[in-house]
Amino acid sequence: MAATPAALVEIVWKEYIRFTPGELVDMTHREPAWREARAGMPADAHSDTVLRHATMRHYFTAQAAARMKTKSGFPAFTAAELWAAKEAFKLSGRRTTPAAEFQTQLWSEC
């Protein structure tokens, strides 16, 4: 079964909705693409360095493979399916994901 963008968003949302924005920032700053782009820079220094897609693809493909092995019921998406979902999102013209919009709505209601 091919991954749909909606299924991918739902999986990501279920995994990350429990984290605060600050925790998500901390998590991304530990990822290889972030560290690679900021190599040798102070933590608080501004940077316009673009994160490398190849580094992100390698890291997240490995993460997805590890999750599929350890989580029962976790859909087995291939790297090609994950990237197809990403491309479909880009082509949709959306600037945010439904999960991000939902979180914004929740915060506004608090």
Jmol script that loads the backbone (N, CA, C; Angstrom):
load data "model"
ATOM      1  N   MET A   1       0.843  -1.187   0.000  1.00  0.00           N
ATOM      2  CA  MET A   1       0.000   0.000   0.000  1.00  0.00           C
ATOM      3  C   MET A   1       0.883   1.245   0.000  1.00  0.00           C
ATOM      4  N   ALA A   2       0.576   2.176  -0.861  1.00  0.00           N
ATOM      5  CA  ALA A   2       1.372   3.407  -0.957  1.00  0.00           C
ATOM      6  C   ALA A   2       0.977   4.368   0.154  1.00  0.00           C
ATOM      7  N   ALA A   3       1.967   5.081   0.631  1.00  0.00           N
ATOM      8  CA  ALA A   3       1.721   6.088   1.665  1.00  0.00           C
ATOM      9  C   ALA A   3       1.031   7.290   1.043  1.00  0.00           C
ATOM     10  N   THR A   4       0.048   7.807   1.737  1.00  0.00           N
ATOM     11  CA  THR A   4      -0.580   9.042   1.284  1.00  0.00           C
ATOM     12  C   THR A   4      -0.033  10.175   2.134  1.00  0.00           C
ATOM     13  N   PRO A   5      -0.043  11.388   1.611  1.00  0.00           N
ATOM     14  CA  PRO A   5       0.404  12.517   2.442  1.00  0.00           C
ATOM     15  C   PRO A   5      -0.377  12.599   3.749  1.00  0.00           C
ATOM     16  N   ALA A   6      -1.677  12.341   3.702  1.00  0.00           N
ATOM     17  CA  ALA A   6      -2.486  12.415   4.926  1.00  0.00           C
ATOM     18  C   ALA A   6      -2.051  11.379   5.952  1.00  0.00           C
ATOM     19  N   ALA A   7      -1.741  10.156   5.484  1.00  0.00           N
ATOM     20  CA  ALA A   7      -1.289   9.110   6.408  1.00  0.00           C
ATOM     21  C   ALA A   7       0.046   9.475   7.025  1.00  0.00           C
ATOM     22  N   LEU A   8       0.927  10.025   6.221  1.00  0.00           N
ATOM     23  CA  LEU A   8       2.235  10.430   6.729  1.00  0.00           C
ATOM     24  C   LEU A   8       2.097  11.532   7.774  1.00  0.00           C
ATOM     25  N   VAL A   9       1.267  12.520   7.490  1.00  0.00           N
ATOM     26  CA  VAL A   9       1.058  13.612   8.449  1.00  0.00           C
ATOM     27  C   VAL A   9       0.480  13.067   9.746  1.00  0.00           C
ATOM     28  N   GLU A  10      -0.461  12.147   9.648  1.00  0.00           N
ATOM     29  CA  GLU A  10      -1.062  11.583  10.856  1.00  0.00           C
ATOM     30  C   GLU A  10      -0.041  10.827  11.691  1.00  0.00           C
ATOM     31  N   ILE A  11       0.833  10.075  11.042  1.00  0.00           N
ATOM     32  CA  ILE A  11       1.857   9.327  11.765  1.00  0.00           C
ATOM     33  C   ILE A  11       2.796  10.291  12.487  1.00  0.00           C
ATOM     34  N   VAL A  12       3.258  11.304  11.775  1.00  0.00           N
ATOM     35  CA  VAL A  12       4.169  12.281  12.376  1.00  0.00           C
ATOM     36  C   VAL A  12       3.472  13.007  13.514  1.00  0.00           C
ATOM     37  N   TRP A  13       2.240  13.424  13.298  1.00  0.00           N
ATOM     38  CA  TRP A  13       1.477  14.142  14.329  1.00  0.00           C
ATOM     39  C   TRP A  13       1.350  13.295  15.589  1.00  0.00           C
ATOM     40  N   LYS A  14       1.008  12.021  15.430  1.00  0.00           N
ATOM     41  CA  LYS A  14       0.858  11.144  16.596  1.00  0.00           C
ATOM     42  C   LYS A  14       2.165  10.977  17.358  1.00  0.00           C
ATOM     43  N   GLU A  15       3.275  10.992  16.646  1.00  0.00           N
ATOM     44  CA  GLU A  15       4.577  10.831  17.288  1.00  0.00           C
ATOM     45  C   GLU A  15       5.030  12.099  18.024  1.00  0.00           C
ATOM     46  N   TYR A  16       4.720  13.271  17.487  1.00  0.00           N
ATOM     47  CA  TYR A  16       5.334  14.502  17.984  1.00  0.00           C
ATOM     48  C   TYR A  16       4.390  15.471  18.694  1.00  0.00           C
ATOM     49  N   ILE A  17       3.088  15.214  18.712  1.00  0.00           N
ATOM     50  CA  ILE A  17       2.140  16.149  19.324  1.00  0.00           C
ATOM     51  C   ILE A  17       2.387  16.316  20.825  1.00  0.00           C
ATOM     52  N   ARG A  18       2.980  15.331  21.441  1.00  0.00           N
ATOM     53  CA  ARG A  18       3.206  15.384  22.898  1.00  0.00           C
ATOM     54  C   ARG A  18       4.333  16.328  23.300  1.00  0.00           C
ATOM     55  N   PHE A  19       5.116  16.784  22.337  1.00  0.00           N
ATOM     56  CA  PHE A  19       6.253  17.646  22.651  1.00  0.00           C
ATOM     57  C   PHE A  19       5.873  19.125  22.585  1.00  0.00           C
ATOM     58  N   THR A  20       6.509  19.916  23.434  1.00  0.00           N
ATOM     59  CA  THR A  20       6.324  21.360  23.390  1.00  0.00           C
ATOM     60  C   THR A  20       7.138  21.922  22.227  1.00  0.00           C
ATOM     61  N   PRO A  21       6.834  23.146  21.786  1.00  0.00           N
ATOM     62  CA  PRO A  21       7.662  23.742  20.734  1.00  0.00           C
ATOM     63  C   PRO A  21       9.148  23.782  21.101  1.00  0.00           C
ATOM     64  N   GLY A  22       9.460  24.097  22.346  1.00  0.00           N
ATOM     65  CA  GLY A  22      10.857  24.140  22.775  1.00  0.00           C
ATOM     66  C   GLY A  22      11.531  22.783  22.695  1.00  0.00           C
ATOM     67  N   GLU A  23      10.800  21.738  23.064  1.00  0.00           N
ATOM     68  CA  GLU A  23      11.363  20.389  22.968  1.00  0.00           C
ATOM     69  C   GLU A  23      11.620  20.008  21.506  1.00  0.00           C
ATOM     70  N   LEU A  24      10.714  20.407  20.621  1.00  0.00           N
ATOM     71  CA  LEU A  24      10.899  20.119  19.198  1.00  0.00           C
ATOM     72  C   LEU A  24      12.125  20.843  18.644  1.00  0.00           C
ATOM     73  N   VAL A  25      12.321  22.083  19.062  1.00  0.00           N
ATOM     74  CA  VAL A  25      13.506  22.836  18.636  1.00  0.00           C
ATOM     75  C   VAL A  25      14.760  22.115  19.113  1.00  0.00           C
ATOM     76  N   ASP A  26      14.777  21.728  20.381  1.00  0.00           N
ATOM     77  CA  ASP A  26      15.944  21.018  20.922  1.00  0.00           C
ATOM     78  C   ASP A  26      16.215  19.737  20.149  1.00  0.00           C
ATOM     79  N   MET A  27      15.154  19.010  19.802  1.00  0.00           N
ATOM     80  CA  MET A  27      15.319  17.762  19.065  1.00  0.00           C
ATOM     81  C   MET A  27      15.932  18.018  17.683  1.00  0.00           C
ATOM     82  N   THR A  28      15.421  19.012  16.977  1.00  0.00           N
ATOM     83  CA  THR A  28      15.946  19.275  15.636  1.00  0.00           C
ATOM     84  C   THR A  28      17.392  19.748  15.682  1.00  0.00           C
ATOM     85  N   HIS A  29      17.744  20.444  16.751  1.00  0.00           N
ATOM     86  CA  HIS A  29      19.116  20.944  16.860  1.00  0.00           C
ATOM     87  C   HIS A  29      20.118  19.834  17.171  1.00  0.00           C
ATOM     88  N   ARG A  30      19.628  18.665  17.521  1.00  0.00           N
ATOM     89  CA  ARG A  30      20.507  17.511  17.740  1.00  0.00           C
ATOM     90  C   ARG A  30      20.643  16.652  16.489  1.00  0.00           C
ATOM     91  N   GLU A  31      19.848  16.918  15.462  1.00  0.00           N
ATOM     92  CA  GLU A  31      19.864  16.094  14.254  1.00  0.00           C
ATOM     93  C   GLU A  31      21.094  16.399  13.399  1.00  0.00           C
ATOM     94  N   PRO A  32      21.551  15.400  12.630  1.00  0.00           N
ATOM     95  CA  PRO A  32      22.774  15.560  11.839  1.00  0.00           C
ATOM     96  C   PRO A  32      22.771  16.743  10.870  1.00  0.00           C
ATOM     97  N   ALA A  33      21.671  16.994  10.184  1.00  0.00           N
ATOM     98  CA  ALA A  33      21.656  18.092   9.200  1.00  0.00           C
ATOM     99  C   ALA A  33      21.882  19.441   9.882  1.00  0.00           C
ATOM    100  N   TRP A  34      21.290  19.626  11.039  1.00  0.00           N
ATOM    101  CA  TRP A  34      21.459  20.883  11.787  1.00  0.00           C
ATOM    102  C   TRP A  34      22.903  21.027  12.250  1.00  0.00           C
ATOM    103  N   ARG A  35      23.419  19.960  12.848  1.00  0.00           N
ATOM    104  CA  ARG A  35      24.803  20.002  13.342  1.00  0.00           C
ATOM    105  C   ARG A  35      25.788  20.213  12.194  1.00  0.00           C
ATOM    106  N   GLU A  36      25.533  19.554  11.063  1.00  0.00           N
ATOM    107  CA  GLU A  36      26.412  19.686   9.901  1.00  0.00           C
ATOM    108  C   GLU A  36      26.416  21.128   9.384  1.00  0.00           C
ATOM    109  N   ALA A  37      25.240  21.734   9.290  1.00  0.00           N
ATOM    110  CA  ALA A  37      25.131  23.096   8.759  1.00  0.00           C
ATOM    111  C   ALA A  37      25.746  24.128   9.699  1.00  0.00           C
ATOM    112  N   ARG A  38      25.786  23.838  10.986  1.00  0.00           N
ATOM    113  CA  ARG A  38      26.279  24.801  11.959  1.00  0.00           C
ATOM    114  C   ARG A  38      27.631  24.395  12.549  1.00  0.00           C
ATOM    115  N   ALA A  39      28.320  23.501  11.899  1.00  0.00           N
ATOM    116  CA  ALA A  39      29.609  23.011  12.408  1.00  0.00           C
ATOM    117  C   ALA A  39      30.539  24.172  12.734  1.00  0.00           C
ATOM    118  N   GLY A  40      31.008  24.188  13.969  1.00  0.00           N
ATOM    119  CA  GLY A  40      31.960  25.207  14.402  1.00  0.00           C
ATOM    120  C   GLY A  40      31.344  26.540  14.793  1.00  0.00           C
ATOM    121  N   MET A  41      30.039  26.678  14.700  1.00  0.00           N
ATOM    122  CA  MET A  41      29.390  27.948  15.047  1.00  0.00           C
ATOM    123  C   MET A  41      28.906  27.927  16.490  1.00  0.00           C
ATOM    124  N   PRO A  42      28.914  29.072  17.155  1.00  0.00           N
ATOM    125  CA  PRO A  42      28.324  29.139  18.492  1.00  0.00           C
ATOM    126  C   PRO A  42      26.822  28.834  18.414  1.00  0.00           C
ATOM    127  N   ALA A  43      26.274  28.260  19.463  1.00  0.00           N
ATOM    128  CA  ALA A  43      24.864  27.849  19.477  1.00  0.00           C
ATOM    129  C   ALA A  43      23.911  29.000  19.193  1.00  0.00           C
ATOM    130  N   ASP A  44      24.252  30.205  19.627  1.00  0.00           N
ATOM    131  CA  ASP A  44      23.332  31.330  19.461  1.00  0.00           C
ATOM    132  C   ASP A  44      23.634  32.186  18.226  1.00  0.00           C
ATOM    133  N   ALA A  45      24.588  31.769  17.392  1.00  0.00           N
ATOM    134  CA  ALA A  45      24.962  32.549  16.208  1.00  0.00           C
ATOM    135  C   ALA A  45      23.922  32.384  15.105  1.00  0.00           C
ATOM    136  N   HIS A  46      23.649  33.466  14.381  1.00  0.00           N
ATOM    137  CA  HIS A  46      22.734  33.421  13.242  1.00  0.00           C
ATOM    138  C   HIS A  46      23.412  32.692  12.084  1.00  0.00           C
ATOM    139  N   SER A  47      22.620  31.941  11.333  1.00  0.00           N
ATOM    140  CA  SER A  47      23.165  31.239  10.176  1.00  0.00           C
ATOM    141  C   SER A  47      22.120  31.169   9.069  1.00  0.00           C
ATOM    142  N   ASP A  48      22.563  31.362   7.852  1.00  0.00           N
ATOM    143  CA  ASP A  48      21.702  31.202   6.681  1.00  0.00           C
ATOM    144  C   ASP A  48      22.059  29.936   5.912  1.00  0.00           C
ATOM    145  N   THR A  49      22.865  29.077   6.518  1.00  0.00           N
ATOM    146  CA  THR A  49      23.287  27.854   5.855  1.00  0.00           C
ATOM    147  C   THR A  49      22.084  26.942   5.648  1.00  0.00           C
ATOM    148  N   VAL A  50      21.919  26.474   4.429  1.00  0.00           N
ATOM    149  CA  VAL A  50      20.809  25.590   4.088  1.00  0.00           C
ATOM    150  C   VAL A  50      21.153  24.169   4.518  1.00  0.00           C
ATOM    151  N   LEU A  51      20.195  23.503   5.148  1.00  0.00           N
ATOM    152  CA  LEU A  51      20.397  22.114   5.544  1.00  0.00           C
ATOM    153  C   LEU A  51      20.420  21.246   4.287  1.00  0.00           C
ATOM    154  N   ARG A  52      21.325  20.286   4.252  1.00  0.00           N
ATOM    155  CA  ARG A  52      21.452  19.430   3.069  1.00  0.00           C
ATOM    156  C   ARG A  52      20.350  18.375   3.030  1.00  0.00           C
ATOM    157  N   HIS A  53      19.668  18.300   1.893  1.00  0.00           N
ATOM    158  CA  HIS A  53      18.587  17.328   1.728  1.00  0.00           C
ATOM    159  C   HIS A  53      19.097  15.907   1.844  1.00  0.00           C
ATOM    160  N   ALA A  54      20.279  15.646   1.303  1.00  0.00           N
ATOM    161  CA  ALA A  54      20.831  14.291   1.369  1.00  0.00           C
ATOM    162  C   ALA A  54      21.047  13.855   2.811  1.00  0.00           C
ATOM    163  N   THR A  55      21.509  14.771   3.645  1.00  0.00           N
ATOM    164  CA  THR A  55      21.729  14.446   5.054  1.00  0.00           C
ATOM    165  C   THR A  55      20.401  14.171   5.743  1.00  0.00           C
ATOM    166  N   MET A  56      19.403  15.008   5.466  1.00  0.00           N
ATOM    167  CA  MET A  56      18.081  14.796   6.072  1.00  0.00           C
ATOM    168  C   MET A  56      17.468  13.487   5.586  1.00  0.00           C
ATOM    169  N   ARG A  57      17.563  13.209   4.293  1.00  0.00           N
ATOM    170  CA  ARG A  57      16.989  11.980   3.735  1.00  0.00           C
ATOM    171  C   ARG A  57      17.613  10.754   4.393  1.00  0.00           C
ATOM    172  N   HIS A  58      18.932  10.748   4.506  1.00  0.00           N
ATOM    173  CA  HIS A  58      19.624   9.617   5.123  1.00  0.00           C
ATOM    174  C   HIS A  58      19.175   9.432   6.579  1.00  0.00           C
ATOM    175  N   TYR A  59      19.160  10.516   7.340  1.00  0.00           N
ATOM    176  CA  TYR A  59      18.800  10.448   8.760  1.00  0.00           C
ATOM    177  C   TYR A  59      17.356   9.964   8.946  1.00  0.00           C
ATOM    178  N   PHE A  60      16.409  10.579   8.224  1.00  0.00           N
ATOM    179  CA  PHE A  60      15.007  10.240   8.441  1.00  0.00           C
ATOM    180  C   PHE A  60      14.630   8.890   7.857  1.00  0.00           C
ATOM    181  N   THR A  61      15.312   8.456   6.822  1.00  0.00           N
ATOM    182  CA  THR A  61      15.082   7.105   6.308  1.00  0.00           C
ATOM    183  C   THR A  61      15.511   6.080   7.356  1.00  0.00           C
ATOM    184  N   ALA A  62      16.661   6.319   7.973  1.00  0.00           N
ATOM    185  CA  ALA A  62      17.140   5.424   9.034  1.00  0.00           C
ATOM    186  C   ALA A  62      16.191   5.455  10.234  1.00  0.00           C
ATOM    187  N   GLN A  63      15.703   6.646  10.589  1.00  0.00           N
ATOM    188  CA  GLN A  63      14.764   6.760  11.710  1.00  0.00           C
ATOM    189  C   GLN A  63      13.481   5.978  11.420  1.00  0.00           C
ATOM    190  N   ALA A  64      12.950   6.130  10.213  1.00  0.00           N
ATOM    191  CA  ALA A  64      11.717   5.428   9.835  1.00  0.00           C
ATOM    192  C   ALA A  64      11.922   3.915   9.876  1.00  0.00           C
ATOM    193  N   ALA A  65      13.057   3.455   9.356  1.00  0.00           N
ATOM    194  CA  ALA A  65      13.347   2.019   9.358  1.00  0.00           C
ATOM    195  C   ALA A  65      13.422   1.482  10.784  1.00  0.00           C
ATOM    196  N   ALA A  66      14.050   2.228  11.672  1.00  0.00           N
ATOM    197  CA  ALA A  66      14.164   1.801  13.071  1.00  0.00           C
ATOM    198  C   ALA A  66      12.790   1.748  13.727  1.00  0.00           C
ATOM    199  N   ARG A  67      11.941   2.741  13.453  1.00  0.00           N
ATOM    200  CA  ARG A  67      10.594   2.762  14.046  1.00  0.00           C
ATOM    201  C   ARG A  67       9.764   1.582  13.549  1.00  0.00           C
ATOM    202  N   MET A  68       9.902   1.267  12.266  1.00  0.00           N
ATOM    203  CA  MET A  68       9.120   0.170  11.700  1.00  0.00           C
ATOM    204  C   MET A  68       9.481  -1.150  12.358  1.00  0.00           C
ATOM    205  N   LYS A  69      10.724  -1.289  12.779  1.00  0.00           N
ATOM    206  CA  LYS A  69      11.161  -2.535  13.411  1.00  0.00           C
ATOM    207  C   LYS A  69      10.715  -2.628  14.867  1.00  0.00           C
ATOM    208  N   THR A  70      10.551  -1.490  15.537  1.00  0.00           N
ATOM    209  CA  THR A  70      10.290  -1.514  16.980  1.00  0.00           C
ATOM    210  C   THR A  70       8.852  -1.209  17.369  1.00  0.00           C
ATOM    211  N   LYS A  71       8.045  -0.703  16.454  1.00  0.00           N
ATOM    212  CA  LYS A  71       6.664  -0.343  16.799  1.00  0.00           C
ATOM    213  C   LYS A  71       5.698  -1.238  16.041  1.00  0.00           C
ATOM    214  N   SER A  72       4.937  -2.017  16.792  1.00  0.00           N
ATOM    215  CA  SER A  72       3.948  -2.855  16.121  1.00  0.00           C
ATOM    216  C   SER A  72       2.863  -1.953  15.535  1.00  0.00           C
ATOM    217  N   GLY A  73       2.431  -2.296  14.360  1.00  0.00           N
ATOM    218  CA  GLY A  73       1.385  -1.521  13.710  1.00  0.00           C
ATOM    219  C   GLY A  73       1.877  -0.276  13.004  1.00  0.00           C
ATOM    220  N   PHE A  74       3.169  -0.014  13.077  1.00  0.00           N
ATOM    221  CA  PHE A  74       3.701   1.177  12.404  1.00  0.00           C
ATOM    222  C   PHE A  74       3.744   0.878  10.911  1.00  0.00           C
ATOM    223  N   PRO A  75       3.082   1.682  10.085  1.00  0.00           N
ATOM    224  CA  PRO A  75       3.062   1.398   8.649  1.00  0.00           C
ATOM    225  C   PRO A  75       4.466   1.373   8.054  1.00  0.00           C
ATOM    226  N   ALA A  76       4.688   0.427   7.199  1.00  0.00           N
ATOM    227  CA  ALA A  76       5.993   0.258   6.588  1.00  0.00           C
ATOM    228  C   ALA A  76       6.085   1.072   5.301  1.00  0.00           C
ATOM    229  N   PHE A  77       6.422   2.330   5.422  1.00  0.00           N
ATOM    230  CA  PHE A  77       6.613   3.181   4.258  1.00  0.00           C
ATOM    231  C   PHE A  77       8.057   3.048   3.787  1.00  0.00           C
ATOM    232  N   THR A  78       8.226   2.986   2.495  1.00  0.00           N
ATOM    233  CA  THR A  78       9.578   2.982   1.945  1.00  0.00           C
ATOM    234  C   THR A  78      10.068   4.417   1.867  1.00  0.00           C
ATOM    235  N   ALA A  79      11.374   4.568   1.695  1.00  0.00           N
ATOM    236  CA  ALA A  79      11.933   5.911   1.547  1.00  0.00           C
ATOM    237  C   ALA A  79      11.306   6.604   0.342  1.00  0.00           C
ATOM    238  N   ALA A  80      11.079   5.860  -0.731  1.00  0.00           N
ATOM    239  CA  ALA A  80      10.470   6.447  -1.936  1.00  0.00           C
ATOM    240  C   ALA A  80       9.060   6.962  -1.631  1.00  0.00           C
ATOM    241  N   GLU A  81       8.302   6.211  -0.845  1.00  0.00           N
ATOM    242  CA  GLU A  81       6.942   6.645  -0.483  1.00  0.00           C
ATOM    243  C   GLU A  81       6.971   7.888   0.391  1.00  0.00           C
ATOM    244  N   LEU A  82       7.920   7.932   1.321  1.00  0.00           N
ATOM    245  CA  LEU A  82       8.028   9.111   2.187  1.00  0.00           C
ATOM    246  C   LEU A  82       8.368  10.349   1.374  1.00  0.00           C
ATOM    247  N   TRP A  83       9.299  10.219   0.437  1.00  0.00           N
ATOM    248  CA  TRP A  83       9.671  11.372  -0.384  1.00  0.00           C
ATOM    249  C   TRP A  83       8.555  11.745  -1.355  1.00  0.00           C
ATOM    250  N   ALA A  84       7.776  10.746  -1.825  1.00  0.00           N
ATOM    251  CA  ALA A  84       6.629  11.042  -2.689  1.00  0.00           C
ATOM    252  C   ALA A  84       5.593  11.851  -1.912  1.00  0.00           C
ATOM    253  N   ALA A  85       5.400  11.516  -0.644  1.00  0.00           N
ATOM    254  CA  ALA A  85       4.462  12.278   0.195  1.00  0.00           C
ATOM    255  C   ALA A  85       4.961  13.702   0.384  1.00  0.00           C
ATOM    256  N   LYS A  86       6.261  13.853   0.560  1.00  0.00           N
ATOM    257  CA  LYS A  86       6.839  15.194   0.706  1.00  0.00           C
ATOM    258  C   LYS A  86       6.612  16.015  -0.561  1.00  0.00           C
ATOM    259  N   GLU A  87       6.846  15.407  -1.704  1.00  0.00           N
ATOM    260  CA  GLU A  87       6.654  16.112  -2.968  1.00  0.00           C
ATOM    261  C   GLU A  87       5.183  16.470  -3.175  1.00  0.00           C
ATOM    262  N   ALA A  88       4.283  15.572  -2.809  1.00  0.00           N
ATOM    263  CA  ALA A  88       2.852  15.859  -2.936  1.00  0.00           C
ATOM    264  C   ALA A  88       2.469  17.044  -2.055  1.00  0.00           C
ATOM    265  N   PHE A  89       3.062  17.117  -0.859  1.00  0.00           N
ATOM    266  CA  PHE A  89       2.795  18.254   0.024  1.00  0.00           C
ATOM    267  C   PHE A  89       3.275  19.546  -0.629  1.00  0.00           C
ATOM    268  N   LYS A  90       4.484  19.523  -1.199  1.00  0.00           N
ATOM    269  CA  LYS A  90       5.009  20.717  -1.866  1.00  0.00           C
ATOM    270  C   LYS A  90       4.099  21.141  -3.018  1.00  0.00           C
ATOM    271  N   LEU A  91       3.633  20.191  -3.797  1.00  0.00           N
ATOM    272  CA  LEU A  91       2.778  20.501  -4.944  1.00  0.00           C
ATOM    273  C   LEU A  91       1.389  20.984  -4.523  1.00  0.00           C
ATOM    274  N   SER A  92       0.985  20.649  -3.294  1.00  0.00           N
ATOM    275  CA  SER A  92      -0.347  21.045  -2.826  1.00  0.00           C
ATOM    276  C   SER A  92      -0.455  22.557  -2.623  1.00  0.00           C
ATOM    277  N   GLY A  93       0.702  23.226  -2.490  1.00  0.00           N
ATOM    278  CA  GLY A  93       0.689  24.669  -2.269  1.00  0.00           C
ATOM    279  C   GLY A  93       0.463  25.065  -0.819  1.00  0.00           C
ATOM    280  N   ARG A  94       0.289  24.087   0.060  1.00  0.00           N
ATOM    281  CA  ARG A  94       0.088  24.394   1.483  1.00  0.00           C
ATOM    282  C   ARG A  94       1.390  24.906   2.076  1.00  0.00           C
ATOM    283  N   ARG A  95       1.271  25.793   3.046  1.00  0.00           N
ATOM    284  CA  ARG A  95       2.455  26.306   3.725  1.00  0.00           C
ATOM    285  C   ARG A  95       2.643  25.636   5.079  1.00  0.00           C
ATOM    286  N   THR A  96       1.594  25.085   5.615  1.00  0.00           N
ATOM    287  CA  THR A  96       1.684  24.369   6.894  1.00  0.00           C
ATOM    288  C   THR A  96       0.950  23.048   6.763  1.00  0.00           C
ATOM    289  N   THR A  97       1.221  22.159   7.684  1.00  0.00           N
ATOM    290  CA  THR A  97       0.541  20.871   7.684  1.00  0.00           C
ATOM    291  C   THR A  97      -0.750  20.975   8.482  1.00  0.00           C
ATOM    292  N   PRO A  98      -1.693  20.067   8.244  1.00  0.00           N
ATOM    293  CA  PRO A  98      -2.906  20.056   9.057  1.00  0.00           C
ATOM    294  C   PRO A  98      -2.598  19.933  10.547  1.00  0.00           C
ATOM    295  N   ALA A  99      -1.557  19.165  10.892  1.00  0.00           N
ATOM    296  CA  ALA A  99      -1.195  19.016  12.302  1.00  0.00           C
ATOM    297  C   ALA A  99      -0.753  20.347  12.895  1.00  0.00           C
ATOM    298  N   ALA A 100       0.017  21.129  12.150  1.00  0.00           N
ATOM    299  CA  ALA A 100       0.465  22.436  12.637  1.00  0.00           C
ATOM    300  C   ALA A 100      -0.720  23.380  12.795  1.00  0.00           C
ATOM    301  N   GLU A 101      -1.640  23.334  11.860  1.00  0.00           N
ATOM    302  CA  GLU A 101      -2.837  24.176  11.957  1.00  0.00           C
ATOM    303  C   GLU A 101      -3.672  23.780  13.165  1.00  0.00           C
ATOM    304  N   PHE A 102      -3.780  22.473  13.402  1.00  0.00           N
ATOM    305  CA  PHE A 102      -4.530  21.986  14.548  1.00  0.00           C
ATOM    306  C   PHE A 102      -3.880  22.440  15.850  1.00  0.00           C
ATOM    307  N   GLN A 103      -2.566  22.356  15.934  1.00  0.00           N
ATOM    308  CA  GLN A 103      -1.873  22.783  17.148  1.00  0.00           C
ATOM    309  C   GLN A 103      -2.054  24.278  17.373  1.00  0.00           C
ATOM    310  N   THR A 104      -1.997  25.066  16.311  1.00  0.00           N
ATOM    311  CA  THR A 104      -2.228  26.511  16.429  1.00  0.00           C
ATOM    312  C   THR A 104      -3.624  26.773  16.965  1.00  0.00           C
ATOM    313  N   GLN A 105      -4.604  26.029  16.460  1.00  0.00           N
ATOM    314  CA  GLN A 105      -5.968  26.193  16.925  1.00  0.00           C
ATOM    315  C   GLN A 105      -6.076  25.834  18.406  1.00  0.00           C
ATOM    316  N   LEU A 106      -5.447  24.743  18.810  1.00  0.00           N
ATOM    317  CA  LEU A 106      -5.491  24.351  20.223  1.00  0.00           C
ATOM    318  C   LEU A 106      -4.895  25.420  21.118  1.00  0.00           C
ATOM    319  N   TRP A 107      -3.725  25.970  20.728  1.00  0.00           N
ATOM    320  CA  TRP A 107      -3.075  26.998  21.536  1.00  0.00           C
ATOM    321  C   TRP A 107      -3.948  28.246  21.636  1.00  0.00           C
ATOM    322  N   SER A 108      -4.648  28.582  20.551  1.00  0.00           N
ATOM    323  CA  SER A 108      -5.479  29.792  20.583  1.00  0.00           C
ATOM    324  C   SER A 108      -6.686  29.622  21.493  1.00  0.00           C
ATOM    325  N   GLU A 109      -7.086  28.386  21.729  1.00  0.00           N
ATOM    326  CA  GLU A 109      -8.246  28.119  22.578  1.00  0.00           C
ATOM    327  C   GLU A 109      -7.878  28.010  24.058  1.00  0.00           C
ATOM    328  N   CYS A 110      -6.598  27.976  24.365  1.00  0.00           N
ATOM    329  CA  CYS A 110      -6.163  27.850  25.768  1.00  0.00           C
ATOM    330  C   CYS A 110      -6.205  29.183  26.479  1.00  0.00           C
TER     331      CYS A 110
END
end "model"
wireframe off; spacefill off
backbone 0.3
color backbone group
